Amino acid sequence: MQETVIQPEAWKETISRVRGQIGEIIVGQQEVVEQMLWCIFAGGHALLEGIPGLGKTMLVRTIADTLDLSFSRIQFTPDLMPSDITGTQILSFGRQGETGMTFQSGPLFSSIVLADEINRATPKTQSALLEAMQEKTVTVGNETHRLPSPFFVLATQNPLENEGTYPLPEAQLDRFLLKILVPYPSADELKEIVRRTTSNHAPTIVKQAGPEELLEIQHGAREVLVADEVLDYAARLLMMSHPEEGTAPEGVKKYVRFGSGPRGIQSIISAGKVRAVCQGRMHLSQSDINAVAVPALRHRIFLNFEGQALGITTDQVIKEMLQALGGRP
């Protein structure tokens, strides 16, 4: 692989253009957009959670168009089979009547895949998707097919409906780099949404970067320097998520059943490096750790029965951990 030329200012400018173009289409949701960009430029997958109608599909499609990436949307349903998303072998006939098997690729073979309402599919289909996310390949029969590069899965969950759903197992939630909560818009944002969606003047999406630039920034972000004291800070934060640790704050000891595994700190560092690049820096700071900690850990910390009964959220627990370390969430 060719050595990456370090050019943080150029990368910062590219990400800024992408962010600005998304803002021309999507009303508000600046924090959601920023976290999505951290995830994509870190090469990870994101889990979006929000009620229907908040523009999650439009956001993902806008990101794909802005980055000039192929896009596919999969509506997950209980009757969706693994072959419906991965593809299957079909019988083909040649000119002389000979027969053979040809692979028909499924919608997973796109650079950005929107897995809509992933918790509506059966565990078998969920596992097929999550395996593709981890391995970046699809195996059908005896053949293994490589997925395109770059490849991102942006899955959505509806937090309101539980009937007929299959919640993702805790171990599989760990495959997502970040879990991003999509909030309800403000009154002013609602009015702007109506203006943009009920008129004939729809804004045009202009490509601001391509797959090559995206991959270059991905490789460049991995070169961001991490000082020992910053890595130590992230490690202490992760250890605090375990209730049996002596350094864990009171809220963790009282309300947490299981803390985050090693992928938690990997996600924090990966997303934090991209945040540094977004600001034109090639070194990770403690402020980067504080900024990315909540979306990187909220799906990796599991509350006990008492915490759930009292309505405690993992976000509250993580913020208490940051305050105990002297950081500002």
Solvent accessible surface area in square Angstrom, and as a share of the most:
residue,aa,sasa,rsa
1,M,202,0.90
2,Q,166,0.74
3,E,153,0.69
4,T,32,0.19
5,V,108,0.62
6,I,83,0.42
7,Q,69,0.31
8,P,32,0.20
9,E,117,0.53
10,A,48,0.38
11,W,6,0.02
12,K,79,0.33
13,E,91,0.41
14,T,13,0.07
15,I,0,0.00
16,S,49,0.32
17,R,88,0.32
18,V,0,0.00
19,R,76,0.28
20,G,42,0.40
21,Q,15,0.07
22,I,0,0.00
23,G,40,0.38
24,E,105,0.47
25,I,20,0.10
26,I,15,0.08
27,V,21,0.12
28,G,17,0.17
29,Q,24,0.10
30,Q,136,0.60
31,E,125,0.56
32,V,4,0.02
33,V,8,0.05
34,E,41,0.18
35,Q,12,0.06
36,M,0,0.00
37,L,0,0.00
38,W,16,0.06
39,C,0,0.00
40,I,0,0.00
41,F,0,0.00
42,A,25,0.20
43,G,26,0.25
44,G,10,0.10
45,H,11,0.05
46,A,0,0.00
47,L,0,0.00
48,L,0,0.00
49,E,34,0.15
50,G,6,0.06
51,I,53,0.27
52,P,81,0.51
53,G,82,0.79
54,L,25,0.12
55,G,32,0.31
56,K,23,0.10
57,T,44,0.26
58,M,97,0.43
59,L,6,0.03
60,V,0,0.00
61,R,117,0.43
62,T,2,0.01
63,I,0,0.00
64,A,0,0.00
65,D,62,0.32
66,T,0,0.00
67,L,0,0.00
68,D,75,0.39
69,L,14,0.07
70,S,64,0.42
71,F,41,0.17
72,S,20,0.13
73,R,109,0.40
74,I,9,0.05
75,Q,68,0.30
76,F,0,0.00
77,T,48,0.28
78,P,70,0.44
79,D,112,0.58
80,L,26,0.13
81,M,102,0.46
82,P,27,0.17
83,S,55,0.35
84,D,71,0.37
85,I,0,0.00
86,T,16,0.09
87,G,5,0.05
88,T,57,0.33
89,Q,46,0.21
90,I,72,0.37
91,L,101,0.50
92,S,42,0.27
93,F,143,0.59
94,G,32,0.31
95,R,241,0.88
96,Q,163,0.72
97,G,51,0.49
98,E,97,0.43
99,T,82,0.48
100,G,32,0.30
101,M,120,0.53
102,T,68,0.39
103,F,44,0.18
104,Q,100,0.45
105,S,60,0.39
106,G,14,0.14
107,P,47,0.29
108,L,0,0.00
109,F,52,0.22
110,S,12,0.08
111,S,10,0.06
112,I,0,0.00
113,V,0,0.00
114,L,0,0.00
115,A,0,0.00
116,D,16,0.08
117,E,40,0.18
118,I,0,0.00
119,N,14,0.07
120,R,45,0.16
121,A,0,0.00
122,T,37,0.21
123,P,73,0.46
124,K,139,0.59
125,T,0,0.00
126,Q,1,0.00
127,S,47,0.30
128,A,18,0.14
129,L,0,0.00
130,L,2,0.01
131,E,100,0.45
132,A,2,0.01
133,M,4,0.02
134,Q,89,0.39
135,E,99,0.44
136,K,68,0.29
137,T,24,0.14
138,V,6,0.03
139,T,85,0.50
140,V,22,0.13
141,G,65,0.63
142,N,159,0.82
143,E,88,0.40
144,T,87,0.50
145,H,36,0.16
146,R,177,0.64
147,L,7,0.03
148,P,47,0.30
149,S,85,0.55
150,P,6,0.04
151,F,7,0.03
152,F,1,0.00
153,V,0,0.00
154,L,0,0.00
155,A,0,0.00
156,T,1,0.01
157,Q,22,0.10
158,N,12,0.06
159,P,63,0.39
160,L,119,0.59
161,E,88,0.39
162,N,122,0.62
163,E,157,0.70
164,G,47,0.45
165,T,20,0.12
166,Y,82,0.31
167,P,105,0.66
168,L,12,0.06
169,P,61,0.38
170,E,74,0.33
171,A,79,0.61
172,Q,36,0.16
173,L,27,0.14
174,D,30,0.15
175,R,77,0.28
176,F,0,0.00
177,L,23,0.12
178,L,0,0.00
179,K,34,0.14
180,I,1,0.00
181,L,74,0.37
182,V,12,0.07
183,P,77,0.48
184,Y,140,0.53
185,P,15,0.09
186,S,60,0.39
187,A,72,0.56
188,D,100,0.52
189,E,49,0.22
190,L,69,0.35
191,K,107,0.45
192,E,52,0.23
193,I,59,0.30
194,V,85,0.49
195,R,142,0.52
196,R,70,0.25
197,T,83,0.48
198,T,105,0.61
199,S,56,0.36
200,N,151,0.77
201,H,157,0.70
202,A,79,0.61
203,P,59,0.37
204,T,110,0.64
205,I,53,0.27
206,V,87,0.50
207,K,113,0.48
208,Q,40,0.18
209,A,2,0.02
210,G,7,0.06
211,P,39,0.24
212,E,132,0.59
213,E,66,0.30
214,L,1,0.00
215,L,49,0.24
216,E,58,0.26
217,I,2,0.01
218,Q,26,0.12
219,H,63,0.28
220,G,0,0.00
221,A,4,0.03
222,R,180,0.66
223,E,95,0.43
224,V,5,0.03
225,L,128,0.64
226,V,44,0.25
227,A,45,0.35
228,D,117,0.61
229,E,123,0.55
230,V,16,0.09
231,L,82,0.41
232,D,72,0.38
233,Y,8,0.03
234,A,0,0.00
235,A,37,0.29
236,R,113,0.41
237,L,0,0.00
238,L,15,0.08
239,M,87,0.39
240,M,15,0.07
241,S,0,0.00
242,H,42,0.19
243,P,32,0.20
244,E,136,0.61
245,E,51,0.23
246,G,69,0.67
247,T,90,0.52
248,A,6,0.05
249,P,17,0.10
250,E,120,0.54
251,G,8,0.08
252,V,0,0.00
253,K,97,0.41
254,K,95,0.40
255,Y,34,0.13
256,V,6,0.03
257,R,108,0.39
258,F,111,0.46
259,G,12,0.12
260,S,1,0.01
261,G,29,0.28
262,P,104,0.66
263,R,80,0.29
264,G,0,0.00
265,I,32,0.16
266,Q,112,0.50
267,S,4,0.03
268,I,0,0.00
269,I,25,0.13
270,S,39,0.25
271,A,0,0.00
272,G,0,0.00
273,K,32,0.14
274,V,0,0.00
275,R,48,0.18
276,A,0,0.00
277,V,0,0.00
278,C,12,0.07
279,Q,85,0.38
280,G,16,0.15
281,R,48,0.18
282,M,35,0.16
283,H,95,0.43
284,L,5,0.02
285,S,27,0.17
286,Q,77,0.34
287,S,58,0.37
288,D,0,0.00
289,I,0,0.00
290,N,16,0.08
291,A,35,0.27
292,V,0,0.00
293,A,0,0.00
294,V,17,0.10
295,P,4,0.02
296,A,0,0.00
297,L,0,0.00
298,R,29,0.10
299,H,6,0.03
300,R,7,0.03
301,I,3,0.02
302,F,40,0.17
303,L,19,0.10
304,N,36,0.19
305,F,168,0.70
306,E,77,0.35
307,G,0,0.00
308,Q,110,0.49
309,A,72,0.55
310,L,110,0.55
311,G,53,0.51
312,I,42,0.21
313,T,66,0.38
314,T,24,0.14
315,D,28,0.15
316,Q,99,0.44
317,V,3,0.01
318,I,0,0.00
319,K,89,0.38
320,E,57,0.25
321,M,0,0.00
322,L,0,0.00
323,Q,122,0.54
324,A,58,0.45
325,L,28,0.14
326,G,60,0.58
327,G,6,0.06
328,R,207,0.75
329,P,72,0.46
